[in-house]
Amino acid sequence: MNITPHFTLEEVTRSSTGQRLGINNTPDASQLAGIYVSAAGMEQVRQILGFPVFIDSWLRVEELEKVLTRKDFLGWCKRHQHPDNDHSWALYFALKAHPKGFGVDFLCPQC
């Protein structure tokens, strides 16, 4: 399913870690709305660069974000003097862009 002329829902939700761990990285309605906003911005990035871009990471549902950011979360807890618990995770998670569909890590091999 195309989100924009150059980006598909498949590449937005692709995660080798998610596949390996059996994590369903399907967006909900709120995440999908964020994805559409980001995809429009990524179309502009692609146009400015003048070359195709490769999506490394886009959407990460909460379960996947927990796996991928564990080390960063523990560092955040230490810097902010928070215990490693569900309440701290909720505070940290609220700051994250990938689970909202707004974070896009990409490469432009031809740039």
N, CA, C and O atoms as CSV, one atom per row, in Angstrom:
chain,resi,resn,atom,element,x,y,z
A,1,MET,N,N,0.855,-1.179,0.000
A,1,MET,CA,C,0.000,0.000,0.000
A,1,MET,C,C,0.897,1.238,0.000
A,1,MET,O,O,1.750,1.396,0.874
A,2,ASN,N,N,0.697,2.113,-0.988
A,2,ASN,CA,C,1.467,3.352,-1.057
A,2,ASN,C,C,0.905,4.393,-0.094
A,2,ASN,O,O,-0.303,4.626,-0.041
A,3,ILE,N,N,1.805,5.011,0.662
A,3,ILE,CA,C,1.456,6.131,1.542
A,3,ILE,C,C,1.569,7.417,0.728
A,3,ILE,O,O,0.720,8.303,0.816
A,4,THR,N,N,2.638,7.497,-0.066
A,4,THR,CA,C,2.911,8.609,-0.976
A,4,THR,C,C,3.454,7.969,-2.259
A,4,THR,O,O,3.586,6.746,-2.317
A,5,PRO,N,N,3.768,8.752,-3.274
A,5,PRO,CA,C,4.294,8.147,-4.499
A,5,PRO,C,C,5.569,7.308,-4.305
A,5,PRO,O,O,5.807,6.373,-5.069
A,6,HIS,N,N,6.383,7.628,-3.301
A,6,HIS,CA,C,7.658,6.925,-3.159
A,6,HIS,C,C,7.793,6.091,-1.890
A,6,HIS,O,O,8.825,5.449,-1.696
A,7,PHE,N,N,6.794,6.078,-1.027
A,7,PHE,CA,C,6.906,5.348,0.235
A,7,PHE,C,C,5.686,4.459,0.451
A,7,PHE,O,O,4.546,4.868,0.233
A,8,THR,N,N,5.963,3.224,0.888
A,8,THR,CA,C,4.891,2.261,1.117
A,8,THR,C,C,4.739,1.979,2.615
A,8,THR,O,O,5.659,2.198,3.404
A,9,LEU,N,N,3.575,1.496,2.973
A,9,LEU,CA,C,3.341,1.107,4.366
A,9,LEU,C,C,4.286,-0.032,4.756
A,9,LEU,O,O,4.714,-0.120,5.906
A,10,GLU,N,N,4.605,-0.893,3.808
A,10,GLU,CA,C,5.521,-2.003,4.092
A,10,GLU,C,C,6.890,-1.500,4.568
A,10,GLU,O,O,7.421,-2.017,5.550
A,11,GLU,N,N,7.467,-0.501,3.889
A,11,GLU,CA,C,8.778,-0.010,4.318
A,11,GLU,C,C,8.681,0.809,5.600
A,11,GLU,O,O,9.645,0.874,6.364
A,12,VAL,N,N,7.537,1.434,5.845
A,12,VAL,CA,C,7.328,2.191,7.083
A,12,VAL,C,C,7.324,1.254,8.291
A,12,VAL,O,O,7.826,1.610,9.357
A,13,THR,N,N,6.764,0.070,8.127
A,13,THR,CA,C,6.598,-0.855,9.253
A,13,THR,C,C,7.645,-1.963,9.298
A,13,THR,O,O,7.646,-2.764,10.233
A,14,ARG,N,N,8.526,-2.026,8.318
A,14,ARG,CA,C,9.537,-3.090,8.266
A,14,ARG,C,C,10.488,-2.988,9.449
A,14,ARG,O,O,10.989,-1.912,9.775
A,15,SER,N,N,10.723,-4.124,10.079
A,15,SER,CA,C,11.678,-4.198,11.178
A,15,SER,C,C,12.211,-5.617,11.264
A,15,SER,O,O,11.467,-6.545,11.580
A,16,SER,N,N,13.487,-5.787,10.985
A,16,SER,CA,C,14.069,-7.126,11.086
A,16,SER,C,C,14.027,-7.613,12.534
A,16,SER,O,O,13.803,-8.797,12.784
A,17,THR,N,N,14.239,-6.710,13.482
A,17,THR,CA,C,14.159,-7.086,14.896
A,17,THR,C,C,12.740,-7.499,15.248
A,17,THR,O,O,12.530,-8.505,15.925
A,18,GLY,N,N,11.770,-6.724,14.791
A,18,GLY,CA,C,10.370,-7.068,15.037
A,18,GLY,C,C,10.003,-8.418,14.438
A,18,GLY,O,O,9.322,-9.217,15.081
A,19,GLN,N,N,10.441,-8.676,13.231
A,19,GLN,CA,C,10.165,-9.967,12.590
A,19,GLN,C,C,10.812,-11.098,13.367
A,19,GLN,O,O,10.181,-12.122,13.632
A,20,ARG,N,N,12.079,-10.908,13.731
A,20,ARG,CA,C,12.806,-11.959,14.458
A,20,ARG,C,C,12.140,-12.288,15.790
A,20,ARG,O,O,12.110,-13.448,16.201
A,21,LEU,N,N,11.601,-11.261,16.470
A,21,LEU,CA,C,10.989,-11.449,17.790
A,21,LEU,C,C,9.481,-11.669,17.734
A,21,LEU,O,O,8.842,-11.847,18.770
A,22,GLY,N,N,8.907,-11.658,16.526
A,22,GLY,CA,C,7.465,-11.868,16.383
A,22,GLY,C,C,6.635,-10.696,16.865
A,22,GLY,O,O,5.515,-10.890,17.336
A,23,ILE,N,N,7.158,-9.481,16.760
A,23,ILE,CA,C,6.443,-8.280,17.197
A,23,ILE,C,C,5.632,-7.725,16.029
A,23,ILE,O,O,6.167,-7.484,14.947
A,24,ASN,N,N,4.352,-7.529,16.258
A,24,ASN,CA,C,3.457,-6.970,15.246
A,24,ASN,C,C,3.656,-5.453,15.219
A,24,ASN,O,O,3.296,-4.760,16.171
A,25,ASN,N,N,4.222,-4.947,14.143
A,25,ASN,CA,C,4.531,-3.519,14.022
A,25,ASN,C,C,3.497,-2.794,13.160
A,25,ASN,O,O,3.839,-1.880,12.409
A,26,THR,N,N,2.241,-3.202,13.271
A,26,THR,CA,C,1.155,-2.593,12.517
A,26,THR,C,C,0.687,-1.314,13.228
A,26,THR,O,O,0.438,-1.336,14.433
A,27,PRO,N,N,0.567,-0.198,12.490
A,27,PRO,CA,C,0.170,1.066,13.133
A,27,PRO,C,C,-1.307,1.105,13.496
A,27,PRO,O,O,-2.146,0.505,12.825
A,28,ASP,N,N,-1.611,1.833,14.584
A,28,ASP,CA,C,-3.004,2.141,14.893
A,28,ASP,C,C,-3.359,3.437,14.153
A,28,ASP,O,O,-2.523,3.981,13.431
A,29,ALA,N,N,-4.567,3.926,14.322
A,29,ALA,CA,C,-5.033,5.106,13.573
A,29,ALA,C,C,-4.189,6.345,13.878
A,29,ALA,O,O,-3.873,7.112,12.969
A,30,SER,N,N,-3.828,6.544,15.124
A,30,SER,CA,C,-3.020,7.705,15.499
A,30,SER,C,C,-1.624,7.620,14.875
A,30,SER,O,O,-1.112,8.612,14.357
A,31,GLN,N,N,-1.019,6.452,14.924
A,31,GLN,CA,C,0.298,6.263,14.318
A,31,GLN,C,C,0.231,6.446,12.808
A,31,GLN,O,O,1.129,7.036,12.208
A,32,LEU,N,N,-0.825,5.945,12.203
A,32,LEU,CA,C,-0.988,6.083,10.754
A,32,LEU,C,C,-1.090,7.556,10.365
A,32,LEU,O,O,-0.553,7.963,9.335
A,33,ALA,N,N,-1.762,8.342,11.169
A,33,ALA,CA,C,-1.851,9.786,10.897
A,33,ALA,C,C,-0.462,10.417,10.943
A,33,ALA,O,O,-0.127,11.233,10.084
A,34,GLY,N,N,0.348,10.052,11.931
A,34,GLY,CA,C,1.711,10.555,12.012
A,34,GLY,C,C,2.559,10.114,10.833
A,34,GLY,O,O,3.394,10.871,10.338
A,35,ILE,N,N,2.343,8.901,10.394
A,35,ILE,CA,C,3.080,8.362,9.245
A,35,ILE,C,C,2.777,9.176,7.995
A,35,ILE,O,O,3.686,9.493,7.227
A,36,TYR,N,N,1.515,9.516,7.783
A,36,TYR,CA,C,1.149,10.310,6.598
A,36,TYR,C,C,1.817,11.693,6.629
A,36,TYR,O,O,2.279,12.186,5.601
A,37,VAL,N,N,1.862,12.303,7.800
A,37,VAL,CA,C,2.534,13.609,7.930
A,37,VAL,C,C,4.021,13.462,7.617
A,37,VAL,O,O,4.580,14.243,6.848
A,38,SER,N,N,4.650,12.464,8.213
A,38,SER,CA,C,6.082,12.243,7.983
A,38,SER,C,C,6.385,11.873,6.541
A,38,SER,O,O,7.400,12.298,5.989
A,39,ALA,N,N,5.515,11.089,5.933
A,39,ALA,CA,C,5.730,10.674,4.548
A,39,ALA,C,C,5.706,11.875,3.609
A,39,ALA,O,O,6.482,11.936,2.655
A,40,ALA,N,N,4.820,12.826,3.876
A,40,ALA,CA,C,4.783,14.046,3.058
A,40,ALA,C,C,6.109,14.798,3.205
A,40,ALA,O,O,6.645,15.313,2.224
A,41,GLY,N,N,6.628,14.859,4.418
A,41,GLY,CA,C,7.930,15.493,4.642
A,41,GLY,C,C,9.059,14.729,3.972
A,41,GLY,O,O,9.988,15.333,3.437
A,42,MET,N,N,8.984,13.409,3.998
A,42,MET,CA,C,10.023,12.597,3.365
A,42,MET,C,C,9.992,12.730,1.844
A,42,MET,O,O,11.028,12.604,1.191
A,43,GLU,N,N,8.828,12.981,1.283
A,43,GLU,CA,C,8.754,13.255,-0.156
A,43,GLU,C,C,9.533,14.534,-0.475
A,43,GLU,O,O,10.227,14.611,-1.488
A,44,GLN,N,N,9.411,15.537,0.402
A,44,GLN,CA,C,10.161,16.777,0.211
A,44,GLN,C,C,11.658,16.537,0.353
A,44,GLN,O,O,12.446,17.086,-0.418
A,45,VAL,N,N,12.059,15.725,1.327
A,45,VAL,CA,C,13.477,15.388,1.509
A,45,VAL,C,C,14.012,14.720,0.251
A,45,VAL,O,O,15.083,15.071,-0.242
A,46,ARG,N,N,13.268,13.768,-0.256
A,46,ARG,CA,C,13.675,13.051,-1.463
A,46,ARG,C,C,13.826,14.009,-2.645
A,46,ARG,O,O,14.767,13.901,-3.431
A,47,GLN,N,N,12.898,14.932,-2.756
A,47,GLN,CA,C,12.947,15.909,-3.852
A,47,GLN,C,C,14.178,16.824,-3.716
A,47,GLN,O,O,14.863,17.091,-4.703
A,48,ILE,N,N,14.448,17.289,-2.524
A,48,ILE,CA,C,15.600,18.165,-2.286
A,48,ILE,C,C,16.912,17.424,-2.565
A,48,ILE,O,O,17.825,17.976,-3.180
A,49,LEU,N,N,16.996,16.181,-2.113
A,49,LEU,CA,C,18.219,15.410,-2.331
A,49,LEU,C,C,18.400,15.028,-3.803
A,49,LEU,O,O,19.520,14.934,-4.304
A,50,GLY,N,N,17.283,14.812,-4.474
A,50,GLY,CA,C,17.345,14.438,-5.878
A,50,GLY,C,C,17.650,12.968,-6.114
A,50,GLY,O,O,17.916,12.564,-7.247
A,51,PHE,N,N,17.616,12.170,-5.064
A,51,PHE,CA,C,17.898,10.744,-5.163
A,51,PHE,C,C,16.936,9.971,-4.262
A,51,PHE,O,O,16.382,10.530,-3.316
A,52,PRO,N,N,16.740,8.682,-4.558
A,52,PRO,CA,C,15.942,7.852,-3.657
A,52,PRO,C,C,16.603,7.734,-2.280
A,52,PRO,O,O,17.822,7.845,-2.154
A,53,VAL,N,N,15.796,7.513,-1.273
A,53,VAL,CA,C,16.308,7.293,0.076
A,53,VAL,C,C,15.904,5.892,0.527
A,53,VAL,O,O,14.877,5.358,0.107
A,54,PHE,N,N,16.720,5.318,1.376
A,54,PHE,CA,C,16.472,4.000,1.942
A,54,PHE,C,C,16.029,4.191,3.390
A,54,PHE,O,O,16.734,4.816,4.182
A,55,ILE,N,N,14.867,3.654,3.731
A,55,ILE,CA,C,14.348,3.773,5.092
A,55,ILE,C,C,14.989,2.703,5.966
A,55,ILE,O,O,14.850,1.508,5.704
A,56,ASP,N,N,15.688,3.141,7.000
A,56,ASP,CA,C,16.318,2.224,7.943
A,56,ASP,C,C,15.347,1.879,9.077
A,56,ASP,O,O,15.261,0.726,9.497
A,57,SER,N,N,14.623,2.880,9.564
A,57,SER,CA,C,13.677,2.673,10.655
A,57,SER,C,C,12.647,3.793,10.636
A,57,SER,O,O,12.996,4.967,10.511
A,58,TRP,N,N,11.386,3.425,10.760
A,58,TRP,CA,C,10.326,4.438,10.767
A,58,TRP,C,C,9.426,4.151,11.958
A,58,TRP,O,O,9.710,4.610,13.064
A,59,LEU,N,N,8.367,3.416,11.762
A,59,LEU,CA,C,7.454,3.146,12.876
A,59,LEU,C,C,8.030,2.079,13.803
A,59,LEU,O,O,8.597,1.082,13.356
A,60,ARG,N,N,7.871,2.311,15.091
A,60,ARG,CA,C,8.199,1.306,16.102
A,60,ARG,C,C,7.071,1.291,17.132
A,60,ARG,O,O,6.916,2.242,17.899
A,61,VAL,N,N,6.292,0.226,17.151
A,61,VAL,CA,C,5.261,0.110,18.183
A,61,VAL,C,C,5.957,0.001,19.541
A,61,VAL,O,O,7.161,-0.246,19.604
A,62,GLU,N,N,5.211,0.181,20.608
A,62,GLU,CA,C,5.820,0.252,21.941
A,62,GLU,C,C,6.666,-0.973,22.276
A,62,GLU,O,O,7.770,-0.831,22.801
A,63,GLU,N,N,6.175,-2.152,21.987
A,63,GLU,CA,C,6.926,-3.367,22.302
A,63,GLU,C,C,8.283,-3.381,21.591
A,63,GLU,O,O,9.292,-3.772,22.177
A,64,LEU,N,N,8.300,-2.955,20.338
A,64,LEU,CA,C,9.543,-2.901,19.571
A,64,LEU,C,C,10.458,-1.797,20.106
A,64,LEU,O,O,11.671,-1.982,20.208
A,65,GLU,N,N,9.868,-0.652,20.445
A,65,GLU,CA,C,10.655,0.466,20.996
A,65,GLU,C,C,11.341,0.052,22.297
A,65,GLU,O,O,12.480,0.446,22.550
A,66,LYS,N,N,10.656,-0.738,23.121
A,66,LYS,CA,C,11.258,-1.207,24.380
A,66,LYS,C,C,12.511,-2.035,24.107
A,66,LYS,O,O,13.516,-1.902,24.805
A,67,VAL,N,N,12.443,-2.872,23.109
A,67,VAL,CA,C,13.595,-3.719,22.775
A,67,VAL,C,C,14.736,-2.869,22.228
A,67,VAL,O,O,15.882,-3.011,22.655
A,68,LEU,N,N,14.424,-1.991,21.289
A,68,LEU,CA,C,15.460,-1.249,20.569
A,68,LEU,C,C,16.093,-0.118,21.376
A,68,LEU,O,O,17.212,0.304,21.083
A,69,THR,N,N,15.390,0.368,22.380
A,69,THR,CA,C,15.921,1.519,23.126
A,69,THR,C,C,16.252,1.193,24.580
A,69,THR,O,O,16.413,2.105,25.391
A,70,ARG,N,N,16.354,-0.068,24.916
A,70,ARG,CA,C,16.584,-0.463,26.316
A,70,ARG,C,C,17.810,0.235,26.915
A,70,ARG,O,O,17.735,0.797,28.008
A,71,LYS,N,N,18.923,0.197,26.204
A,71,LYS,CA,C,20.156,0.810,26.720
A,71,LYS,C,C,19.985,2.325,26.871
A,71,LYS,O,O,20.397,2.896,27.881
A,72,ASP,N,N,19.388,2.970,25.885
A,72,ASP,CA,C,19.151,4.413,25.963
A,72,ASP,C,C,18.213,4.758,27.117
A,72,ASP,O,O,18.416,5.750,27.816
A,73,PHE,N,N,17.179,3.927,27.312
A,73,PHE,CA,C,16.239,4.151,28.403
A,73,PHE,C,C,16.950,4.083,29.754
A,73,PHE,O,O,16.722,4.928,30.620
A,74,LEU,N,N,17.803,3.087,29.933
A,74,LEU,CA,C,18.527,2.971,31.204
A,74,LEU,C,C,19.444,4.172,31.433
A,74,LEU,O,O,19.577,4.644,32.562
A,75,GLY,N,N,20.075,4.666,30.373
A,75,GLY,CA,C,20.894,5.873,30.482
A,75,GLY,C,C,20.060,7.087,30.842
A,75,GLY,O,O,20.479,7.922,31.643
A,76,TRP,N,N,18.868,7.184,30.243
A,76,TRP,CA,C,17.942,8.280,30.542
A,76,TRP,C,C,17.536,8.221,32.012
A,76,TRP,O,O,17.509,9.243,32.699
A,77,CYS,N,N,17.221,7.017,32.487
A,77,CYS,CA,C,16.842,6.857,33.900
A,77,CYS,C,C,17.967,7.336,34.819
A,77,CYS,O,O,17.721,8.040,35.799
A,78,LYS,N,N,19.174,6.958,34.501
A,78,LYS,CA,C,20.316,7.353,35.330
A,78,LYS,C,C,20.506,8.866,35.316
A,78,LYS,O,O,20.689,9.482,36.366
A,79,ARG,N,N,20.462,9.470,34.116
A,79,ARG,CA,C,20.656,10.930,34.011
A,79,ARG,C,C,19.572,11.712,34.730
A,79,ARG,O,O,19.838,12.779,35.283
A,80,HIS,N,N,18.343,11.186,34.728
A,80,HIS,CA,C,17.219,11.899,35.337
A,80,HIS,C,C,16.870,11.376,36.727
A,80,HIS,O,O,15.873,11.789,37.319
A,81,GLN,N,N,17.685,10.478,37.237
A,81,GLN,CA,C,17.492,9.896,38.567
A,81,GLN,C,C,16.115,9.276,38.727
A,81,GLN,O,O,15.418,9.500,39.717
A,82,HIS,N,N,15.744,8.491,37.728
A,82,HIS,CA,C,14.485,7.739,37.758
A,82,HIS,C,C,14.795,6.261,37.920
A,82,HIS,O,O,15.801,5.780,37.397
A,83,PRO,N,N,13.951,5.538,38.633
A,83,PRO,CA,C,14.140,4.085,38.708
A,83,PRO,C,C,13.745,3.436,37.377
A,83,PRO,O,O,12.987,4.008,36.594
A,84,ASP,N,N,14.262,2.257,37.142
A,84,ASP,CA,C,13.896,1.474,35.957
A,84,ASP,C,C,12.568,0.785,36.266
A,84,ASP,O,O,12.541,-0.335,36.775
A,85,ASN,N,N,11.462,1.472,35.949
A,85,ASN,CA,C,10.143,0.891,36.201
A,85,ASN,C,C,9.139,1.364,35.132
A,85,ASN,O,O,9.485,2.143,34.244
A,86,ASP,N,N,7.915,0.889,35.235
A,86,ASP,CA,C,6.893,1.211,34.234
A,86,ASP,C,C,6.568,2.702,34.189
A,86,ASP,O,O,6.322,3.246,33.113
A,87,HIS,N,N,6.564,3.358,35.329
A,87,HIS,CA,C,6.277,4.793,35.351
A,87,HIS,C,C,7.356,5.571,34.601
A,87,HIS,O,O,7.046,6.461,33.810
A,88,SER,N,N,8.611,5.237,34.846
A,88,SER,CA,C,9.703,5.899,34.139
A,88,SER,C,C,9.637,5.599,32.650
A,88,SER,O,O,9.877,6.479,31.823
A,89,TRP,N,N,9.314,4.356,32.306
A,89,TRP,CA,C,9.185,4.007,30.889
A,89,TRP,C,C,8.114,4.884,30.239
A,89,TRP,O,O,8.319,5.386,29.134
A,90,ALA,N,N,6.981,5.072,30.905
A,90,ALA,CA,C,5.898,5.881,30.340
A,90,ALA,C,C,6.368,7.315,30.088
A,90,ALA,O,O,6.029,7.905,29.062
A,91,LEU,N,N,7.141,7.874,31.013
A,91,LEU,CA,C,7.676,9.225,30.835
A,91,LEU,C,C,8.629,9.277,29.640
A,91,LEU,O,O,8.540,10.177,28.806
A,92,TYR,N,N,9.525,8.319,29.567
A,92,TYR,CA,C,10.507,8.237,28.482
A,92,TYR,C,C,9.809,7.997,27.143
A,92,TYR,O,O,10.112,8.658,26.149
A,93,PHE,N,N,8.891,7.063,27.128
A,93,PHE,CA,C,8.201,6.672,25.894
A,93,PHE,C,C,7.406,7.842,25.306
A,93,PHE,O,O,7.314,7.977,24.086
A,94,ALA,N,N,6.842,8.673,26.155
A,94,ALA,CA,C,6.057,9.826,25.684
A,94,ALA,C,C,6.912,10.797,24.866
A,94,ALA,O,O,6.382,11.573,24.071
A,95,LEU,N,N,8.228,10.752,25.062
A,95,LEU,CA,C,9.138,11.654,24.349
A,95,LEU,C,C,9.553,11.126,22.974
A,95,LEU,O,O,10.134,11.869,22.183
A,96,LYS,N,N,9.268,9.881,22.684
A,96,LYS,CA,C,9.793,9.212,21.498
A,96,LYS,C,C,8.969,9.522,20.244
A,96,LYS,O,O,7.740,9.572,20.293
A,97,ALA,N,N,9.665,9.727,19.120
A,97,ALA,CA,C,9.013,10.067,17.850
A,97,ALA,C,C,8.653,8.842,17.018
A,97,ALA,O,O,7.604,8.829,16.374
A,98,HIS,N,N,9.492,7.819,17.017
A,98,HIS,CA,C,9.220,6.637,16.182
A,98,HIS,C,C,7.861,5.995,16.483
A,98,HIS,O,O,7.144,5.648,15.544
A,99,PRO,N,N,7.480,5.824,17.754
A,99,PRO,CA,C,6.181,5.197,18.028
A,99,PRO,C,C,4.978,6.042,17.596
A,99,PRO,O,O,3.862,5.531,17.505
A,100,LYS,N,N,5.201,7.308,17.335
A,100,LYS,CA,C,4.115,8.178,16.870
A,100,LYS,C,C,4.080,8.260,15.343
A,100,LYS,O,O,3.195,8.894,14.767
A,101,GLY,N,N,5.054,7.613,14.692
A,101,GLY,CA,C,5.131,7.659,13.234
A,101,GLY,C,C,5.899,8.852,12.708
A,101,GLY,O,O,5.955,9.063,11.496
A,102,PHE,N,N,6.495,9.639,13.594
A,102,PHE,CA,C,7.204,10.857,13.185
A,102,PHE,C,C,8.711,10.674,13.020
A,102,PHE,O,O,9.354,11.470,12.336
A,103,GLY,N,N,9.276,9.657,13.625
A,103,GLY,CA,C,10.723,9.437,13.539
A,103,GLY,C,C,11.065,8.628,12.305
A,103,GLY,O,O,10.507,7.552,12.092
A,104,VAL,N,N,11.974,9.132,11.492
A,104,VAL,CA,C,12.391,8.416,10.286
A,104,VAL,C,C,13.914,8.442,10.211
A,104,VAL,O,O,14.528,9.502,10.084
A,105,ASP,N,N,14.507,7.262,10.292
A,105,ASP,CA,C,15.944,7.130,10.081
A,105,ASP,C,C,16.116,6.658,8.645
A,105,ASP,O,O,15.527,5.654,8.245
A,106,PHE,N,N,16.920,7.378,7.867
A,106,PHE,CA,C,17.063,7.029,6.457
A,106,PHE,C,C,18.485,7.249,5.980
A,106,PHE,O,O,19.273,7.956,6.609
A,107,LEU,N,N,18.789,6.632,4.864
A,107,LEU,CA,C,20.084,6.766,4.209
A,107,LEU,C,C,19.826,7.190,2.767
A,107,LEU,O,O,18.809,6.835,2.171
A,108,CYS,N,N,20.748,7.941,2.232
A,108,CYS,CA,C,20.713,8.287,0.802
A,108,CYS,C,C,22.043,7.812,0.225
A,108,CYS,O,O,23.012,8.570,0.209
A,109,PRO,N,N,22.104,6.567,-0.249
A,109,PRO,CA,C,23.368,6.007,-0.725
A,109,PRO,C,C,24.025,6.815,-1.833
A,109,PRO,O,O,25.249,6.788,-1.964
A,110,GLN,N,N,23.254,7.522,-2.622
A,110,GLN,CA,C,23.808,8.269,-3.743
A,110,GLN,C,C,24.233,9.686,-3.374
A,110,GLN,O,O,24.795,10.400,-4.204
A,111,CYS,N,N,23.971,10.095,-2.141
A,111,CYS,CA,C,24.323,11.454,-1.722
A,111,CYS,C,C,25.746,11.537,-1.226
A,111,CYS,O,O,26.201,12.612,-0.835
